[in-house]
Amino acid sequence: MVDTLGLLLAVTVTAASVTDREAGQTLLARLRQRHWRITRVWADGGYTDSSSTSPAASCGSP
C-alpha cells in the first residue's frame, strides 16, 4: 500500500494461492492500526478469473 506520492505505507507478501480480496482485507487492517489518520482508500477491482481452476490453464499451458 502506498500513499498518493508513491511512498510505502504497508506491505504484505503472500502465497500465490491467496486471493487479492483476502490479502487486501489483512493489509487494510494493518494499515488501520499503523496509520489511523487515513480516512479514504482507493483500490482496483482485483483479479478474478472464473473460467479456469488452475494457474496453468489461464497461461495457455496444456
C-alpha positions as CSV (number, residue, x, y, z in Angstrom):
1,M,0.0,0.0,0.0
2,V,1.4,3.4,-1.0
3,D,0.3,7.0,-0.4
4,T,-0.5,9.4,-3.2
5,L,3.2,10.2,-3.6
6,G,4.0,6.5,-4.0
7,L,5.6,6.2,-0.6
8,L,5.3,2.8,1.0
9,L,2.8,2.6,3.9
10,A,2.3,-1.2,4.4
11,V,3.3,-4.4,2.6
12,T,2.1,-8.0,2.7
13,V,3.8,-10.9,1.0
14,T,1.5,-13.9,0.4
15,A,1.5,-17.2,-1.4
16,A,0.1,-17.3,-4.9
17,S,-2.9,-19.2,-3.7
18,V,-4.1,-16.2,-1.6
19,T,-6.7,-14.1,-3.4
20,D,-6.4,-10.3,-3.7
21,R,-9.5,-9.9,-1.6
22,E,-8.1,-11.9,1.3
23,A,-4.8,-10.2,1.2
24,G,-6.4,-6.8,0.9
25,Q,-8.5,-7.2,4.0
26,T,-5.4,-8.2,6.0
27,L,-3.5,-5.3,4.5
28,L,-6.2,-2.8,5.3
29,A,-6.4,-3.9,8.9
30,R,-2.6,-3.5,9.2
31,L,-2.9,0.0,7.7
32,R,-5.7,1.0,10.1
33,Q,-3.5,0.0,13.1
34,R,-0.4,1.9,11.9
35,H,-1.9,4.9,10.1
36,W,-5.1,5.6,11.9
37,R,-5.4,9.1,10.4
38,I,-6.0,7.7,6.9
39,T,-9.8,8.0,6.1
40,R,-10.0,7.1,2.4
41,V,-8.5,4.3,0.4
42,W,-8.8,3.6,-3.3
43,A,-8.4,0.1,-4.8
44,D,-8.9,-1.6,-8.1
45,G,-11.2,-4.5,-8.6
46,G,-8.6,-7.1,-8.2
47,Y,-8.2,-10.2,-10.5
48,T,-10.9,-12.8,-10.7
49,D,-10.8,-15.4,-13.4
50,S,-13.8,-17.7,-13.0
51,S,-13.2,-19.5,-16.3
52,S,-10.2,-21.6,-15.1
53,T,-9.5,-23.6,-11.9
54,S,-5.7,-23.7,-12.2
55,P,-3.0,-21.1,-13.0
56,A,-1.6,-23.2,-15.8
57,A,-5.0,-23.2,-17.6
58,S,-5.0,-19.3,-17.7
59,C,-1.5,-19.2,-19.1
60,G,-2.3,-21.4,-22.1
61,S,-0.4,-24.4,-20.8
62,P,-1.8,-27.9,-21.6
